[in-house]
Amino acid sequence: MTKRISVSIPDLTHEKLQIWADIEGTSLADLAAYLLRRDVEVAEKEGKLRYPDETNGNSESKP
């Protein structure tokens, strides 16, 4: 399942992302989604992102 969000970014950031998306041959929305997924994975690997079960010392995952 996917969810939609809305974000506001500076004009210059939008322009740069659009150029990047054009170079990659993808849409700006798909590039932004990819970058968000990638940064979440990095945060998880670096231990910056904790989930409730992890902070309580419970290593079991909820269904």
JOZI-V801952 format. One record per residue. N is the residue number from 1. RES is the residue in one small letter. PHI is phi in whole degrees, -180 to 180 (NA if undefined). PSI is psi in whole degrees, -180 to 180 (999 if undefined). BURIAL is b if it has 16 or more other C-alpha atoms within 10 Angstrom, else e. Layout:
# JOZI-V801952
N RES PHI PSI BURIAL
N RES PHI PSI BURIAL
This chain:
# JOZI-V801952
1 m NA 146 e
2 t -119 154 e
3 k -122 153 e
4 r -107 143 e
5 i -134 162 e
6 s -123 133 e
7 v -131 154 e
8 s -111 131 e
9 i -132 155 e
10 p -62 152 e
11 d -54 -45 e
12 l -64 -40 e
13 t -63 -42 e
14 h -61 -46 e
15 e -61 -44 e
16 k -65 -42 e
17 l -64 -39 b
18 q -64 -41 b
19 i -62 -45 e
20 w -61 -45 e
21 a -61 -42 b
22 d -61 -43 e
23 i -62 -40 e
24 e -79 -11 e
25 g 72 36 e
26 t -134 174 e
27 s -83 160 e
28 l -61 -42 b
29 a -63 -43 e
30 d -67 -39 e
31 l -64 -45 b
32 a -62 -42 e
33 a -62 -43 e
34 y -61 -46 e
35 l -64 -39 e
36 l -65 -45 e
37 r -59 -44 e
38 r -62 -44 e
39 d -70 -31 e
40 v -65 -44 e
41 e -61 -42 e
42 v -63 -45 e
43 a -61 -39 e
44 e -63 -48 e
45 k -63 -34 e
46 e -85 -1 e
47 g 76 15 e
48 k -83 -18 e
49 l -114 115 e
50 r -114 143 e
51 y -105 155 e
52 p -50 -44 e
53 d -63 -33 e
54 e -74 -35 e
55 t -76 -21 e
56 n -92 4 e
57 g 80 10 e
58 n -100 115 e
59 s -88 -5 e
60 e -76 143 e
61 s -97 148 e
62 k -81 148 e
63 p -64 999 e
